[in-house]
Amino acid sequence: MSAYHRRNRRSYGRRKVCRFCADSNLKIDYKDPKLLSHFITERGKIIPRRISGNCARHQRQITLAIKRARNIALLPYTTVLR
């Protein structure tokens, strides 16, 4: 590795904890757009698990719930850019 790459290497902090594993009272439901909106960007993209901190199982459930909510128009597919 060059000196440039060694200096600019990112240091990773503490691993994020899945909020659904930590709190068993939280349920993933496609009819809850308020909860699901935390996992989509302002442009309508689904946030990946390395950013959101979800475990793989709950990220799959979140993705499925977002897609179902989009299908029945509870969440937007995208936003209109002006």
Protein Blocks (a to p, Z undefined) as FASTA:
>chain_A
ZZklmmmpccdddddddfklmmmmbccdfklmklmmmmccfkopacdfklnopafklmmm
mmmmmmmmmmnopacfbdcdZZ
